[in-house]
Amino acid sequence: FAQEKLMKMRFAKQYEQKLLLGERFAEVSGTLGDTTTGGVITRSTSGGMLWWIKNHGQTFQKTTDFDLDDINDIVYNILTVAAAGTSEIVVLCGAYFLKRFQEEAANKYIQYVGTSNTLGGAGVRGISVFEYNVLGVSVKFVHYPAWDDPKLFPGISTTLGGVLKSSANALFLDMSAVESTDGVIPGFEKFYYGDKDMYYSYVPGMIGVNGLDPSNSQNLNYSLAANSKDGFSAHIMCDDGYYVNAPERHCFYEYTGS
């Protein structure tokens, strides 16, 4: 069981990729391996956050660095589209985007911050800004590491000094509740199927497994080759998805420069 933490970390990374970048699709009916029927079995999946916002929400693209006026425009657009008292927006951004925002905020609103200055009566050694307020809306910035993963987004920007292009991207998410025929519902809903996220099975003398049916992981059907070492098998079971109830309230800021 010593590998459980690492397994969960790897799984979490893959699953986060699905929730962010997953594409909505539905495969045709058929028999696996039978090319005359498409070669696949019927399957469908919910789109990730990017899919929802790109297809049904707002996009804001720039080929140069952004400034606070751009953020103000995005917040204004979200506020007018929602027209329902938006009070909080969370920005999931790359490291470069966060760095740029903090520089803009410091240059315009917080100047000459150093070891000899005070802020709120306390000594200051520089400052990191993670919240910004405009039009009565609290805009909170959160570093989202997925934007800085070169395996997910390999493109490099020469204009921005060799950083990942995706590091300058951000998702502006309106966290307000949504009115519906069922009353007030969350802006994001997570669908979950199943009551366990991981199954274990002790396998005596295991050196190889095959014939695995993941849908029946509690009654594992293995073809084993025995040796002198015992082992165990662990399966992470997850069939979650996101549904964005009001995607028009959210915005994808994308750096499209070189």
Kinemage of the C-alpha trace (Angstrom):
@kinemage 1
@onewidth
@group {chain A} dominant
@subgroup {mainchain}
@vectorlist {calphas} color= white
{ca phe a 1} P 0.000 0.000 0.000
{ca ala a 2} L 3.057 2.281 -0.003
{ca gln a 3} L 2.312 3.278 -3.600
{ca glu a 4} L -1.232 4.437 -2.860
{ca lys a 5} L -0.313 8.107 -2.412
{ca leu a 6} L 1.670 8.212 -5.646
{ca met a 7} L -1.088 6.394 -7.507
{ca lys a 8} L -3.668 8.873 -6.275
{ca met a 9} L -1.429 11.807 -7.219
{ca arg a 10} L -0.971 10.497 -10.750
{ca phe a 11} L -4.660 9.786 -11.046
{ca ala a 12} L -5.579 13.227 -9.704
{ca lys a 13} L -3.386 14.881 -12.326
{ca gln a 14} L -4.976 12.878 -15.131
{ca tyr a 15} L -8.447 13.549 -13.802
{ca glu a 16} L -7.793 17.270 -13.453
{ca gln a 17} L -6.736 17.258 -17.091
{ca lys a 18} L -10.111 15.692 -17.936
{ca leu a 19} L -12.071 18.249 -15.938
{ca leu a 20} L -10.187 21.161 -17.521
{ca leu a 21} L -9.608 19.966 -21.075
{ca gly a 22} L -12.149 17.191 -21.586
{ca glu a 23} L -14.051 17.364 -24.856
{ca arg a 24} L -17.714 16.430 -24.995
{ca phe a 25} L -18.282 13.564 -27.391
{ca ala a 26} L -20.470 10.557 -28.027
{ca glu a 27} L -19.080 7.499 -29.783
{ca val a 28} L -21.157 5.486 -32.223
{ca ser a 29} L -22.636 2.128 -31.295
{ca gly a 30} L -20.753 -0.941 -32.346
{ca thr a 31} L -18.718 -3.938 -31.314
{ca leu a 32} L -15.185 -3.346 -30.142
{ca gly a 33} L -12.840 -4.296 -32.956
{ca asp a 34} L -15.592 -4.552 -35.562
{ca thr a 35} L -14.786 -1.839 -38.099
{ca thr a 36} L -18.125 -2.282 -39.874
{ca thr a 37} L -19.934 -0.858 -36.859
{ca gly a 38} L -17.428 1.806 -35.977
{ca gly a 39} L -15.236 -0.400 -33.828
{ca val a 40} L -16.385 1.093 -30.548
{ca ile a 41} L -19.086 0.699 -27.948
{ca thr a 42} L -21.507 3.544 -27.214
{ca arg a 43} L -19.976 6.022 -24.784
{ca ser a 44} L -20.390 9.692 -24.014
{ca thr a 45} L -18.723 12.145 -21.670
{ca ser a 46} L -19.312 15.629 -20.332
{ca gly a 47} L -17.080 18.417 -21.549
{ca gly a 48} L -14.429 20.004 -19.356
{ca met a 49} L -14.556 23.602 -18.143
{ca leu a 50} L -12.740 24.885 -21.219
{ca trp a 51} L -15.185 23.100 -23.511
{ca trp a 52} L -18.180 24.657 -21.775
{ca ile a 53} L -16.775 28.183 -21.761
{ca lys a 54} L -15.330 28.117 -25.287
{ca asn a 55} L -18.557 26.796 -26.783
{ca his a 56} L -21.170 28.523 -24.655
{ca gly a 57} L -19.375 31.249 -22.705
{ca gln a 58} L -17.170 34.261 -23.287
{ca thr a 59} L -13.646 34.462 -24.688
{ca phe a 60} L -11.171 37.323 -24.467
{ca gln a 61} L -8.047 37.079 -26.610
{ca lys a 62} L -4.966 39.293 -26.731
{ca thr a 63} L -1.700 39.124 -28.634
{ca thr a 64} L 0.039 41.384 -26.101
{ca asp a 65} L 0.223 41.621 -22.322
{ca phe a 66} L -2.996 42.530 -20.561
{ca asp a 67} L -3.502 45.395 -18.127
{ca leu a 68} L -6.066 46.180 -15.452
{ca asp a 69} L -8.365 47.762 -18.023
{ca asp a 70} L -8.695 44.350 -19.684
{ca ile a 71} L -9.636 42.748 -16.368
{ca asn a 72} L -12.166 45.523 -15.786
{ca asp a 73} L -13.693 44.846 -19.213
{ca ile a 74} L -13.977 41.104 -18.529
{ca val a 75} L -15.626 41.720 -15.154
{ca tyr a 76} L -17.995 44.225 -16.768
{ca asn a 77} L -18.978 41.722 -19.460
{ca ile a 78} L -19.639 38.990 -16.889
{ca leu a 79} L -21.609 41.395 -14.721
{ca thr a 80} L -23.864 42.564 -17.552
{ca val a 81} L -24.466 39.059 -18.913
{ca ala a 82} L -25.306 37.631 -15.493
{ca ala a 83} L -27.551 40.557 -14.537
{ca ala a 84} L -28.143 38.771 -11.244
{ca gly a 85} L -25.963 40.464 -8.669
{ca thr a 86} L -22.570 38.891 -9.280
{ca ser a 87} L -20.478 39.407 -6.140
{ca glu a 88} L -17.460 37.126 -6.547
{ca ile a 89} L -15.336 36.007 -9.476
{ca val a 90} L -12.521 33.486 -9.091
{ca val a 91} L -9.707 33.630 -11.632
{ca leu a 92} L -7.816 30.360 -12.217
{ca cys a 93} L -4.649 31.655 -13.824
{ca gly a 94} L -1.172 30.628 -14.867
{ca ala a 95} L 1.913 31.842 -13.008
{ca tyr a 96} L 2.765 34.452 -15.646
{ca phe a 97} L -0.789 35.846 -15.604
{ca leu a 98} L -0.669 36.136 -11.800
{ca lys a 99} L 2.760 37.782 -11.930
{ca arg a 100} L 1.545 40.280 -14.529
{ca phe a 101} L -1.577 41.109 -12.511
{ca gln a 102} L 0.435 41.694 -9.349
{ca glu a 103} L 2.819 43.989 -11.224
{ca glu a 104} L -0.103 45.956 -12.670
{ca ala a 105} L -1.814 46.249 -9.282
{ca ala a 106} L 1.396 47.328 -7.557
{ca asn a 107} L 2.300 49.881 -10.233
{ca lys a 108} L -1.136 51.513 -10.212
{ca tyr a 109} L -2.205 51.243 -6.601
{ca ile a 110} L 0.694 50.262 -4.346
{ca gln a 111} L 3.906 52.179 -4.977
{ca tyr a 112} L 7.249 52.307 -3.204
{ca val a 113} L 6.712 49.227 -1.076
{ca gly a 114} L 9.945 48.386 0.704
{ca thr a 115} L 11.435 47.402 4.041
{ca ser a 116} L 11.205 50.977 5.345
{ca asn a 117} L 7.479 51.313 4.627
{ca thr a 118} L 4.415 50.160 6.513
{ca leu a 119} L 1.068 48.817 5.365
{ca gly a 120} L -1.684 48.639 7.943
{ca gly a 121} L 0.863 49.457 10.632
{ca ala a 122} L 3.099 46.489 9.803
{ca gly a 123} L 6.494 46.412 8.133
{ca val a 124} L 6.442 45.394 4.477
{ca arg a 125} L 8.942 43.377 2.458
{ca gly a 126} L 7.171 43.503 -0.853
{ca ile a 127} L 3.588 42.484 -1.385
{ca ser a 128} L 1.551 39.855 -3.219
{ca val a 129} L -1.907 40.869 -4.381
{ca phe a 130} L -4.488 38.093 -4.762
{ca glu a 131} L -7.730 40.063 -4.648
{ca tyr a 132} L -9.020 42.989 -6.659
{ca asn a 133} L -12.341 44.805 -6.432
{ca val a 134} L -14.117 46.572 -9.274
{ca leu a 135} L -17.789 47.390 -9.943
{ca gly a 136} L -18.636 46.000 -6.519
{ca val a 137} L -17.294 42.582 -7.496
{ca ser a 138} L -14.554 40.797 -5.562
{ca val a 139} L -12.108 39.248 -8.051
{ca lys a 140} L -9.883 36.610 -6.440
{ca phe a 141} L -6.820 35.268 -8.235
{ca val a 142} L -5.684 31.674 -7.717
{ca his a 143} L -2.637 30.080 -9.328
{ca tyr a 144} L -3.809 27.062 -11.319
{ca pro a 145} L -0.751 24.791 -11.878
{ca ala a 146} L -2.297 23.047 -14.896
{ca trp a 147} L -1.651 26.177 -16.979
{ca asp a 148} L 2.071 25.760 -16.263
{ca asp a 149} L 2.307 22.098 -17.211
{ca pro a 150} L 4.350 21.747 -20.437
{ca lys a 151} L 2.876 18.282 -21.009
{ca leu a 152} L -0.597 19.781 -21.267
{ca phe a 153} L 0.375 23.014 -23.015
{ca pro a 154} L 3.772 22.752 -24.740
{ca gly a 155} L 3.708 26.070 -26.645
{ca ile a 156} L 6.455 28.583 -25.751
{ca ser a 157} L 6.077 32.356 -26.120
{ca thr a 158} L 9.077 34.267 -27.439
{ca thr a 159} L 7.338 37.604 -26.886
{ca leu a 160} L 6.809 36.937 -23.179
{ca gly a 161} L 10.391 35.843 -22.617
{ca gly a 162} L 10.283 32.105 -23.163
{ca val a 163} L 7.447 31.210 -20.785
{ca leu a 164} L 4.645 28.830 -21.684
{ca lys a 165} L 1.912 30.597 -23.629
{ca ser a 166} L -0.641 28.886 -21.428
{ca ser a 167} L 0.961 30.454 -18.350
{ca ala a 168} L -0.573 33.737 -19.524
{ca asn a 169} L -4.076 32.211 -19.715
{ca ala a 170} L -6.870 32.411 -17.162
{ca leu a 171} L -10.433 31.285 -16.507
{ca phe a 172} L -12.753 33.902 -14.999
{ca leu a 173} L -15.445 31.970 -13.117
{ca asp a 174} L -18.565 33.636 -11.765
{ca met a 175} L -19.217 31.870 -8.465
{ca ser a 176} L -22.761 33.186 -8.042
{ca ala a 177} L -25.660 30.777 -7.749
{ca val a 178} L -27.891 30.290 -10.785
{ca glu a 179} L -31.653 30.658 -10.897
{ca ser a 180} L -33.499 27.759 -12.489
{ca thr a 181} L -36.922 26.150 -12.599
{ca asp a 182} L -35.753 24.051 -9.629
{ca gly a 183} L -34.836 27.128 -7.607
{ca val a 184} L -31.328 28.388 -6.906
{ca ile a 185} L -28.612 25.924 -7.932
{ca pro a 186} L -24.783 26.054 -7.940
{ca gly a 187} L -23.016 27.441 -10.990
{ca phe a 188} L -20.983 24.236 -11.211
{ca glu a 189} L -22.347 20.781 -10.508
{ca lys a 190} L -20.252 17.660 -10.127
{ca phe a 191} L -21.730 14.367 -11.213
{ca tyr a 192} L -20.500 11.295 -9.372
{ca tyr a 193} L -21.354 7.667 -9.950
{ca gly a 194} L -20.399 4.901 -7.544
{ca asp a 195} L -19.737 4.702 -3.828
{ca lys a 196} L -16.008 3.941 -3.733
{ca asp a 197} L -13.011 5.566 -5.333
{ca met a 198} L -10.476 2.762 -4.875
{ca tyr a 199} L -10.607 -1.022 -4.668
{ca tyr a 200} L -7.903 -3.349 -3.365
{ca ser a 201} L -7.360 -7.029 -3.931
{ca tyr a 202} L -4.691 -9.248 -2.383
{ca val a 203} L -3.174 -11.485 -5.037
{ca pro a 204} L -0.938 -14.352 -3.829
{ca gly a 205} L 2.120 -15.079 -5.913
{ca met a 206} L 1.311 -12.529 -8.583
{ca ile a 207} L 3.684 -11.633 -11.416
{ca gly a 208} L 1.207 -10.773 -14.141
{ca val a 209} L -2.453 -9.973 -14.640
{ca asn a 210} L -4.779 -9.944 -17.576
{ca gly a 211} L -8.423 -10.420 -18.358
{ca leu a 212} L -9.305 -7.479 -16.112
{ca asp a 213} L -12.850 -6.221 -16.212
{ca pro a 214} L -12.832 -2.798 -14.449
{ca ser a 215} L -16.607 -2.868 -14.024
{ca asn a 216} L -16.258 -5.883 -11.742
{ca ser a 217} L -13.161 -4.931 -9.827
{ca gln a 218} L -14.302 -6.419 -6.524
{ca asn a 219} L -14.435 -9.850 -8.112
{ca leu a 220} L -11.242 -9.679 -10.084
{ca asn a 221} L -10.771 -12.225 -12.813
{ca tyr a 222} L -7.051 -12.659 -13.309
{ca ser a 223} L -4.879 -15.109 -15.153
{ca leu a 224} L -2.006 -15.534 -12.719
{ca ala a 225} L 1.480 -16.887 -13.051
{ca ala a 226} L 2.666 -17.930 -9.587
{ca asn a 227} L 5.996 -17.028 -8.041
{ca ser a 228} L 7.281 -16.626 -4.509
{ca lys a 229} L 6.152 -13.009 -4.097
{ca asp a 230} L 2.733 -11.818 -3.083
{ca gly a 231} L 1.287 -8.559 -4.273
{ca phe a 232} L -1.830 -6.502 -4.424
{ca ser a 233} L -3.839 -4.797 -7.104
{ca ala a 234} L -5.471 -1.385 -6.697
{ca his a 235} L -8.004 0.209 -9.008
{ca ile a 236} L -9.165 3.794 -8.872
{ca met a 237} L -12.767 4.006 -9.981
{ca cys a 238} L -13.983 7.411 -11.071
{ca asp a 239} L -16.753 8.533 -13.368
{ca asp a 240} L -17.187 12.172 -12.419
{ca gly a 241} L -17.965 15.117 -14.624
{ca tyr a 242} L -18.781 18.810 -14.440
{ca tyr a 243} L -21.912 20.498 -15.643
{ca val a 244} L -21.671 24.277 -16.000
{ca asn a 245} L -25.182 25.603 -15.463
{ca ala a 246} L -24.585 29.122 -16.809
{ca pro a 247} L -21.474 29.024 -19.027
{ca glu a 248} L -22.264 32.446 -20.499
{ca arg a 249} L -21.277 33.913 -17.124
{ca his a 250} L -17.693 32.731 -17.426
{ca cys a 251} L -14.801 33.915 -19.566
{ca phe a 252} L -11.664 32.313 -20.973
{ca tyr a 253} L -8.808 34.793 -21.279
{ca glu a 254} L -6.326 33.473 -23.827
{ca tyr a 255} L -2.945 34.828 -24.832
{ca thr a 256} L -2.724 34.345 -28.610
{ca gly a 257} L 0.532 36.162 -29.360
{ca ser a 258} L 3.807 34.603 -30.443
